[in-house]
Amino acid sequence: MSFAQGRMLARRAALQALYQWQMTRDNLSEIERQFMEERVMERVDLDYFRELLHRIPAELDRIDAILLEFAERKQLSEIDPVERAIVRISTYELLYKPEIPYRVVINEGINLSKTFGAAESHKYVNSLLDRIARKTRAVETQ
């Protein structure tokens, strides 16, 4: 298994865990425990899964402020919950993981939306993440 594949699987698991957290507001450590016990996680980059699961809620105010700036919505509740979790993961990576090229972040967000989102959600995710990347990674995107 490659490093990139472990990260991709971590994003997939984090998407599902963050979706659960968004819908239930259950304790993050409890959600993590459930995932570790009830899911096949052996190929997942577990450190990255844990980072995404715990750091995104910790940085939610900053992440959501940027999302609202570019989402063309008045409230984040107007964004489909799956898409919201996807763009939160990608925005976190754009802000806090400069070692991941912005094109990789956007591509991973698009792939997650094609797998888990509504039929055309990848177009919205692509457009939104592109605008966020131009602000958060201005030097890299020029």
LOBALO-453054 format. One record per atom (N, C-alpha, C, O, CB): residue in three letters; x, z, y. Coordinates in steps of 0.001 Angstrom, whole numbers, plus 500000, padded with zeros to 6 digits. Glycine has a CB too. Layout:
// LOBALO-453054
ALAXZY ...
This chain:
// LOBALO-453054
MET500843500000498809 MET500000500000500000 MET500881500000501245 MET501885500709501311 MET499045501223500003 SER500497499210502209 SER501279499127503437 SER500849500204504433 SER499772500791504330 SER501138497737504065 PHE501735500435505396 PHE501442501356506499 PHE500179500911507223 PHE499294501718507505 PHE502633501433507487 ALA500104499602507522 ALA498948499063508258 ALA497649499258507474 ALA496614499566508064 ALA499155497567508560 GLN497696499081506160 GLN496488499255505354 GLN496047500718505349 GLN494851501001505422 GLN496726498765503914 GLY496990501643505264 GLY496652503065505314 GLY496002503436506638 GLY495069504238506680 GLY497899503914505093 ARG496506502842507724 ARG495923503071509047 ARG494526502467509140 ARG493615503089509687 ARG496826502483510139 MET494353501254508608 MET493047500610508629 MET492015501471507876 MET490891501660508343 MET493135499194508005 LEU492413501980506718 LEU491519502834505940 LEU491246504152506665 LEU490150504703506564 LEU492117503109504554 ALA492236504652507392 ALA492032505873508185 ALA490999505630509276 ALA490148506482509531 ALA493364506349508810 ARG491071504463509924 ARG490079504128510958 ARG488681504035510358 ARG487715504514510952 ARG490445502797511650 ARG488572503422509183 ARG487261503290508529 ARG486672504662508215 ARG485498504920508482 ARG487382502457507233 ALA487494505533507648 ALA487021506881507318 ALA486696507657508595 ALA485694508370508656 ALA488080507641506482 ALA487545507517509610 ALA487303508216510881 ALA486018507720511527 ALA485269508511512100 ALA488492508022511847 LEU485754506424511441 LEU484509505881511983 LEU483312506567511332 LEU482385506992512022 LEU484437504351511766 GLN483331506673510027 GLN482218507289509313 GLN482115508784509641 GLN481017509315509808 GLN482381507087507797 ALA483257509449509732 ALA483254510877510042 ALA482798511128511479 ALA482029512055511732 ALA484649511471509821 LEU483271510304512423 LEU482858510468513822 LEU481388510116514008 LEU480697510736514816 LEU483723509599514741 TYR480912509131513270 TYR479485508806513308 TYR478683510036512862 TYR477704510417513502 TYR479165507566512396 GLN479113510645511762 GLN478435511858511271 GLN478471512953512338 GLN477464513617512586 GLN479097512365509957 TRP479624513139512963 TRP479760514160514005 TRP478841513861515185 TRP478181514763515702 TRP481217514251514481 GLN478796512596515614 GLN477925512212516733 GLN476460512519516434 GLN475718512963517310 GLN478090510722517046 MET476054512277515187 MET474651512429514829 MET474260513882514560 MET473124514280514820 MET474344511592513617 THR475205514676514036 THR474865516039513612 THR475508517128514460 THR475001518248514530 THR475267516235512186 ARG476625516798515104 ARG477454517776515817 ARG477939518887514888 ARG478200520008515325 ARG476672518382516984 ASP478056518558513595 ASP478626519504512641 ASP480070519807513022 ASP480698519046513758 ASP478548518949511199 ASN480586520911512523 ASN481953521320512750 ASN482909520256512204 ASN482750519787511077 ASN482224522689512098 LEU483894519885513010 LEU484831518825512608 LEU485622519193511352 LEU485870518338510501 LEU485798518524513747 SER486011520444511238 SER486752520861510048 SER485876520776508801 SER486363520462507715 SER487285522290510222 GLU484590521055508958 GLU483658520931507833 GLU483486519461507440 GLU483451519137506253 GLU482287521555508191 ILE483379518586508417 ILE483275517149508126 ILE484548516676507422 ILE484485515936506441 ILE483036516329509436 GLU485691517105507925 GLU486960516736507277 GLU486982517212505826 GLU487369516461504930 GLU488160517334508050 ARG486567518456505594 ARG486546519003504232 ARG485656518157503330 ARG486029517841502201 ARG486055520466504239 GLN484469517788503837 GLN483552516958503053 GLN484201515631502668 GLN484104515186501524 GLN482259516701503838 PHE484859515013503634 PHE485503513727503352 PHE486602513886502314 PHE486731513048501421 PHE486079513121504635 MET487384514931502414 MET488493515129501480 MET487981515409500060 MET488611515019499076 MET489388516285501958 GLU486847516082499969 GLU486316516450498650 GLU485429515363498043 GLU485409515193496824 GLU485528517740498757 GLU484700514631498875 GLU483643513768498350 GLU483964512285498398 GLU483177511481497898 GLU482390514011499101 ARG485066511899498969 ARG485388510477499123 ARG486739510156498519 ARG487589511031498352 ARG485370510078500597 VAL486919508897498196 VAL488210508426497711 VAL489113508234498922 VAL488905507331499732 VAL488069507095496882 MET490113509091499033 MET490970509094500224 MET492447508884499876 MET493299509043500749 MET490803510409500981 GLU492776508532498630 GLU494187508507498254 GLU494995507417498951 GLU496210507566499089 GLU494303508333496779 ARG494366506322499397 ARG495118505255500076 ARG495020505362501600 ARG495617504568502327 ARG494607503885499625 VAL494266506348502069 VAL494062506558503502 VAL495279507268504096 VAL495822508189503487 VAL492768507381503762 ASP495702506840505279 ASP496718507583506037 ASP496022508860506532 ASP495366508859507573 ASP497321506714507258 LEU496177509931505777 LEU495422511159506037 LEU495798511794507365 LEU494933512343508048 LEU495644512154504918 ASP497052511733507742 ASP497448512295509034 ASP496740511563510169 ASP496279512183511128 ASP498977512215509217 TYR496660510244510053 TYR496009509474511115 TYR494498509709511112 TYR493885509796512176 TYR496313507974510953 PHE493899509811509934 PHE492474510141509832 PHE492201511458510552 PHE491274511548511357 PHE492029510231508343 ARG493005512477510264 ARG492813513793510888 ARG493018513725512396 ARG492275514343513158 ARG493774514822510277 GLU494032512967512824 GLU494274512829514260 GLU493051512221514943 GLU492569512754515942 GLU495525511960514522 LEU492555511124514417 LEU491394510471515029 LEU490179511392515022 LEU489480511500516029 LEU491067509164514296 LEU489925512047513911 LEU488751512907513780 LEU488788514075514767 LEU487753514448515320 LEU488648513436512353 HIS489946514642514990 HIS490025515837515839 HIS490396515532517293 HIS489923516215518201 HIS491035516798515262 ARG491227514525517525 ARG491680514249518893 ARG490618513497519704 ARG490503513717520909 ARG492981513439518862 ILE489852512628519074 ILE488836511892519845 ILE487815512858520450 ILE487551512758521648 ILE488118510852518946 PRO487235513773519702 PRO486339514746520344 PRO487055515597521405 PRO486453515948522420 PRO485727515659519286 ALA488318515926521179 ALA489061516729522153 ALA489282515969523461 ALA489356516581524526 ALA490407517155521567 GLU489386514659523388 GLU489628513819524565 GLU488361513070524997 GLU488442512093525742 GLU490751512817524273 LEU487208513521524536 LEU485969512775524720 LEU485606512535526178 LEU485109511460526513 LEU484853513494524051 ASP485839513504527051 ASP485480513315528461 ASP486225512121529052 ASP485624511281529722 ASP485791514589529274 ARG487518512046528805 ARG488313510931529342 ARG487920509607528686 ARG487754508596529367 ARG489819511195529133 ILE487773509620527369 ILE487395508406526636 ILE486040507890527123 ILE485895506708527435 ILE487348508681525111 ASP485061508774527185 ASP483712508355527574 ASP483642507911529034 ASP482863507017529365 ASP482728509489527337 ALA484438508517529910 ALA484464508088531306 ALA484932506631531403 ALA484381505847532175 ALA485386509010532141 ILE485930506284530631 ILE486418504896530631 ILE485375503972530009 ILE485140502872530509 ILE487762504785529861 LEU484753504416528925 LEU483709503591528306 LEU482576503316529287 LEU482117502180529407 LEU483159504276527047 LEU482132504335529975 LEU481039504157530930 LEU481422503223532079 LEU480590502474532591 LEU480611505507531486 GLU482679503281532467 GLU483149502416533549 GLU483014500940533180 GLU482744500110534049 GLU484604502739533889 PHE483199500602531901 PHE483230499208531469 PHE482063498795530571 PHE481926497610530263 PHE484505498951530753 ALA481234499720530150 ALA480211499426529136 ALA478971498732529673 ALA478143498255528896 ALA479798500687528472 GLU478832498669530994 GLU477641498049531586 GLU476363498748531103 GLU475312498121530972 GLU477589496541531236 ARG476470500022530848 ARG475327500850530460 ARG475330502067531384 ARG476381502496531861 ARG475396501278528928 LYS474147502610531626 LYS474069503809532459 LYS474495505055531695 LYS475064505986532265 LYS472655503989532991 GLN474210505057530393 GLN474536506206529558 GLN475106505716528236 GLN474743504643527752 GLN473288507098529323 LEU475996506504527658 LEU476565506116526366 LEU475525506126525261 LEU475687505442524251 LEU477707507039525998 SER474454506900525442 SER473395506922524421 SER472718505553524285 SER472015505308523304 SER472343507994524768 GLU472927504657525267 GLU472369503307525181 GLU473203502401524271 GLU472763501312523903 GLU472273502693526576 ILE474399502850523911 ILE475239502096522980 ILE474896502548521565 ILE474806503746521297 ILE476768502300523287 ASP474708501598520670 ASP474432501906519272 ASP475450502932518761 ASP476637502810519063 ASP474471500614518407 PRO475014503941517996 PRO475940505003517559 PRO477150504499516767 PRO478241505054516898 PRO475192505998516717 VAL476974503466515956 VAL478116502923515211 VAL479095502272516181 VAL480300502513516113 VAL477645501895514140 GLU478569501448517083 GLU479430500800518079 GLU480106501843518968 GLU481270501683519336 GLU478611499815518942 ARG479394502893519310 ARG479964503957520143 ARG481154504596519438 ARG482190504827520061 ARG478897505028520472 ALA481020504880518160 ALA482135505474517410 ALA483313504500517343 ALA484466504909517475 ALA481682505866515979 ILE483027503229517142 ILE484094502219517072 ILE484850502143518395 ILE486080502194518412 ILE483509500834516715 VAL484124502022519495 VAL484824501873520781 VAL485499503172521214 VAL486467503136521973 VAL483846501415521866 ARG485011504297520752 ARG485722505554521022 ARG487066505568520297 ARG488074505971520879 ARG484866506772520588 ILE487096505138519050 ILE488360505070518306 ILE489321504118519010 ILE490480504458519248 ILE488118504610516839 SER488840502941519336 SER489711501944519964 SER490179502383521341 SER491339502169521694 SER488992500613520070 THR489306502989522118 THR489698503465523448 THR490735504580523320 THR491690504633524095 THR488462503966524238 TYR490546505466522346 TYR491556506498522087 TYR492908505838521819 TYR493924506244522382 TYR491137507395520883 GLU492915504820520959 GLU494180504165520629 GLU494783503471521850 GLU495998503511522044 GLU493973503152519500 LEU493949502838522670 LEU494465502193523878 LEU495090503214524830 LEU496105502933525467 LEU493343501429524592 LEU494486504390524923 LEU494978505418525835 LEU496186506186525297 LEU497139506443526033 LEU493874506384526139 TYR496145506547524024 TYR497095507532523503 TYR498064506999522445 TYR498935507740521987 TYR496341508670522928 LYS497932505744522052 LYS498801505190521013 LYS499467503905521511 LYS499207502824520983 LYS497996504914519718 PRO500331504025522535 PRO500945502820523111 PRO501812502036522122 PRO502107500862522346 PRO501782503204524302 GLU502212502679521044 GLU503014501977520039 GLU502178500966519240 GLU502737500098518570 GLU503656502987519085 ILE500860501072519308 ILE499983500098518642 ILE499659499012519671 ILE499031499306520688 ILE498654500784518079 PRO500072497767519430 PRO499778496702520393 PRO498274496596520675 PRO497446496752519777 PRO500309495359519873 TYR497946496329521936 TYR496526496287522308 TYR495756495256521501 TYR494580495465521201 TYR496378495986523790 ARG496394494142521140 ARG495697493118520333 ARG495324493664518955 ARG494275493321518409 ARG496582491856520177 VAL496182494508518399 VAL495886495142517109 VAL494698496089517266 VAL493797496101516427 VAL497131495910516567 VAL494694496879518333 VAL493589497810518576 VAL492265497044518678 VAL491277497414518044 VAL493840498630519872 ILE492258495980519476 ILE491027495199519648 ILE490611494559518334 ILE489434494593517977 ILE491213494117520727 ASN491559493976517609 ASN491244493336516333 ASN490666494329515324 ASN489712494018514612 ASN492492492679515757 GLU491252495521515272 GLU490727496544514355 GLU489303496949514753 GLU488448497134513887 GLU491652497789514344 GLY489047497085516055 GLY487691497402516508 GLY486699496317516134 GLY485588496611515691 GLY487674497611518007 ILE487097495057516311 ILE486235493929515933 ILE485956493961514435 ILE484812493798514010 ILE486888492579516329 ASN486995494170513638 ASN486811494207512184 ASN485886495338511754 ASN485051495155510868 ASN488156494354511488 LEU486030496505512374 LEU485120497613512050 LEU483682497242512405 LEU482756497547511653 LEU485540498903512799 SER483495496588513544 SER482129496243513955 SER481544495159513067 SER480335495142512837 SER482108495786515414 LYS482373494256512563 LYS481869493230511631 LYS481449493869510307 LYS480497493418509669 LYS482948492141511378 THR482162494920509898 THR481860495584508628 THR480694496563508749 THR479823496600507880 THR483090496317508119 PHE480673497351509816 PHE479718498457509911 PHE478645498274510979 PHE477615498947510931 PHE480455499719510180 GLY478860497390511930 GLY477947497249513060 GLY476828496257512800 GLY476723495678511719 GLY478707496829514277 ALA476004496076513802 ALA474920495103513754 ALA475507493690513758 ALA476704493506513978 ALA473946495301514949 ALA474662492709513515 ALA475095491329513300 ALA476028490787514381 ALA477051490184514058 ALA473900490448513208 GLU475704490986515632 GLU476507490420516714 GLU477320491480517464 GLU477843491206518544 GLU475609489686517688 SER477426492668516909 SER478081493758517638 SER479552493476517909 SER480101493975518892 SER477950495052516861 HIS480201492686517060 HIS481626492414517267 HIS481882491706518595 HIS482951491869519182 HIS482173491572516119 LYS480918490922519076 LYS481087490234520362 LYS481094491252521508 LYS481916491170522421 LYS479958489185520576 TYR480172492201521445 TYR480116493259522463 TYR481380494113522408 TYR481983494393523444 TYR478861494146522265 VAL481782494523521218 VAL482975495356521047 VAL484202494622521577 VAL485020495214522281 VAL483173495735519557 ASN484337493353521249 ASN485465492553521720 ASN485509492508523241 ASN486555492752523843 ASN485384491135521156 SER484382492199523858 SER484307492088525314 SER484626493417525989 SER485399493463526946 SER482920491606525739 LEU484031494490525491 LEU484248495809526072 LEU485709496244525933 LEU486312496711526899 LEU483327496836525409 LEU486273496092524743 LEU487657496518524528 LEU488641495661525322 LEU489675496156525771 LEU488000496459523041 ASP488326494395525493 ASP489190493531526297 ASP489256494033527739 ASP490335494085528328 ASP488685492073526259 ARG488118494399528305 ARG488089494921529678 ARG488825496261529780 ARG489562496499530736 ARG486632495083530156 ILE488621497128528790 ILE489309498423528795 ILE490821498229528660 ILE491597498908529333 ILE488780499322527653 ALA491237497307527795 ALA492670497058527598 ALA493316496553528876 ALA494449496925529183 ALA492890496047526467 ARG492608495704529634 ARG493183495183530881 ARG493458496313531877 ARG494377496215532691 ARG492237494143531514 LYS492661497387531810 LYS492911498526532705 LYS493959499477532118 LYS494904499869532803 LYS491600499291532974 THR493784499839530856 THR494642500880530275 THR496008500356529839 THR496959501128529720 THR493948501509529091 ARG496109499059529601 ARG497369498446529163 ARG497729497269530066 ARG498133496209529586 ARG497267497979527690 ALA497578497463531375 ALA497734496374532345 ALA499070495636532183 ALA499096494406532221 ALA497620496923533764 VAL500158496354532007 VAL501462495722531872 VAL501515494857530613 VAL502034493741530631 VAL502569496784531838 GLU500973495389529528 GLU501003494699528239 GLU500080493475528209 GLU500395492486527547 GLU500613495663527130 THR498962493529528908 THR497966492461528810 THR498221491296529760 THR497551490268529658 THR496604493021529076 GLN499161491430530670 GLN499400490345531646 GLN500244489232531062 GLN500534488252531748 GLN500080490892532894 
